[in-house]
Amino acid sequence: MTSFRTQFAVVDQALKHLKTVEDYLNVGMDTTSSVATDLAETEKDVKSTQMKDLEGNLISYLKMERDLKQFLEAVEYVKQQASDAGNSGLEILLDKKLTELKKNNDDALLTHHEKFKEFKQRVWEAQHTDEGPMPQEPQLEDEDIALTQQEVNTRCPYTGKEMKIPVRNKICNHNYDKDGIQQYMKNRGRKAKCPVSGCGNTKPVDAGDLEENKELKRFIERKNKKKT
């Protein structure tokens, strides 16, 4: 147990530096939007090559942000499972978790990210100063949009499996599979902190703080139907 604690103390220190990358990505996204706005004030062609390049840059930032968050979540999962996997199985466990998280990635959904919509809005306002509001593109269903903006993953952060009955932690708003989190609470007792990487909630997960997330459940059911 001591060796694991020593190893993960080093990992935790490295993760702190990794999390600063999120700040750099946000700066990059904000800078891209500012450059696009300045360009839009002089370039009225919304489909210009330069503007498309800037859109592509923003999507790249959003992909990096998504990938980073998934990596941090995978590392946290491995830390939770480390005592069972042993030193030799940690890398395999990490690769497996990352594969599971990336399985549902859909780059098309990045255009519904709040940062991308803000980008499009700023460009439109700069190019159409004398016109009405920006025309709305075809949207996902309201619930799907909300979930996409929150970047919710449909896999339980503890079990790594698709959630069947998702429950929300009312303290930190993270979601878990009901059976999975109950087993986690049974195994860890008062040490059962939220298994989501980077969560600031220090309170142990308690049954009284969990509520069924019906919105997410419907989202998962619709997504599974589309696959059949």
N, C-alpha and C positions, 0 to 999 in steps of 0.2 A: 504493500500500500504506500509505503514511504517513497519508493522509487517512482510510482505513478505521480504522486504529489510533486516531487522534484521536477519530473519531466513536464508536467502540465503547468508548473509555475513559469517555466521558460516559454511554453506555448501561449499562456495568457499574456505574457509580456509582449510577445510577437503580435498577438491579436490586437492589442491596444494600438500598435503602430499601424496595423492593417485598417483599423476602423477610421484612422485619420484620412485614409484614401477616400472614404465616402465624402468627406468635406471637400477634398480636391475635385472629386467628380461633380459635386454640386456647383463648385466655382466654375468648372469647365462648362457645365450646362447653362449657367447664368450668363457666362461670357459669350457663348454661342448665340443665345437669344438676343443679347445686346448688339452683337455684330450684325445679326440678321435684321434687327430693327433699323439700325443705321443704314444698311444696304437698301432696305425697303423704301426708305425716304427718298432715295434717288433712282432706284431700279423698280419700275412699276410692273415688270413682268414677273408674276408670282411663280411662273414655271421656269425661270431663268436657271442656267447651269449653276451659277454661284449659290443661288438660294437652295437648290436641290442638294448641293454639296453640304450646305450648312444643316439641312434637315438630316442628311446622312450622318453627319458628325454627332448630332444630338441623339439619334437612335443608337449610335455606337456607345455613347456615354451611358444611355439607359441600359444597354446590354451589359456593360461592365458593372454597373450598379447592381443589376439583378444577379449576375454571376458571383459578385463579391458577397452579397447577402446569402446566397445559397452555400457558398464555401464556408462562411462563418457558422451557418446553421449546421452544416455537416460536421464541422470540427466539434461543435458543442455536443452533437449527438454521439460522436466517438468518445468524447470525455465521459458522457453518461454511461456508455457501454464498456468502457475500458477494462474494468475489473473482470468482465466475463471473456473478453476477446484475447487478452494477453498481449504482450509486446509484439509478437510476430504477426498478429492479426489486425493491428490497428490500421495499417496502410490499406489493406484489403477492405476493411470496414468503411474507411473514408471514401475510397473509390466507389464502393457499392452505394453508399448514401448519396454521393454526388450524382451518380447515374440516375437514381430514383428521383431526385429533385429536378434534374434537367429534363426528365422524360416528358413533363407537361409544359415545357417552355414553348411559347408561341410568340414569335417576334411580331406578328401582326397586331397583337394586343398592346404592344408598346405605343402605338399611335393613340391609344386611349389613356395613356399615362398623363397625369396632371401637368407635368413639365412640357410634354409635347403639345398639349392643347393650349398651354400658355404661350408657347412659341408661335403657334399658328395665329392666335388671337393678336399678339403684338405685331406680327407681320401684316396681318389684314388691316389693322387700325392705321399703320404707317402708310399703307398703299391706297387706302380708301377713306381718306379723312373726311370726305363730304358725303359719304354713303351711310346707309343704315348698318345694323349689326351684321356680323359675319354669318353667312348662310351655314346652317347646321348640316353636317354630313350624316348619313345613315348611322344610327347608333345601336349599340347593344341594348338589351333590356336593362332597365334601371338597376336591377339588382346586380346584373353582370358588371355594369359599369362601376358601381360602388366597390364591388369585390376586386375588380381589376386595379382600380386606383389604390386600393389598400395593399396590392401585391400579395393577396392571400394565396398560400399554397394549400392544395387540397389533401396533402399528405400530413399525417400526424408527425409533429416534430420529435416525438418520443419513439414511436414504433417504426416510422419511416414508411408506413403503409397508407393506402387511401383511406380516408376517414369514412366510416359508415354512419355513425351518429356523432357529428361534431358538436362539441361543447365549448363555450367561450368562458375564459377566465375574466370575471367582471373587474378584477383589480388591474390587469394589464392588457385586456382585450385580445389575448392570444388564444388560438383555437387548438383543440386536441381531439383525438378520437376518444369517445367515452370509455370504452373498455380498456384502451391503452393507458389513459391517464389514471384510471382507477387501479390498474395493476402497478403503475409507477408509484402512486401514493401508498399502496400496500407494501411495496418493496422498500421505499425510502423513508416512510413515516414523516417526521418533522423536518427531514432533510430534503423533502421533495419540492425543490424550488422550480419555478417555471423552466422547462427544458429548451426554451427558445434562446438562441445565441444573442447575447447583448441585452437581454431583458433586464430592465432596472428594478423589477419587482422582487424584493427580497423576502416577501412573505411566503411561507410554505403553501403549496397548493392545497386548498381545502374544499371539500365537497360543497360546502355552503356558498362558495364563491363561483361555482360553476353553473352555467345555464345552457340549455340546448340552443344551438345556433340554427334556427329553422331556415333562415335565409341562405346560409352556406350549404345546408343540406339539400335545398332545392337546386342550388347551383351545381352541386356535385351530381345530382340525379339527372339534370338536363345535359350536363357534359358527357355522362356515361351513355345516355340515349343517343347522342350524336355519333358516338363511336360505333354503335351497332348498326 
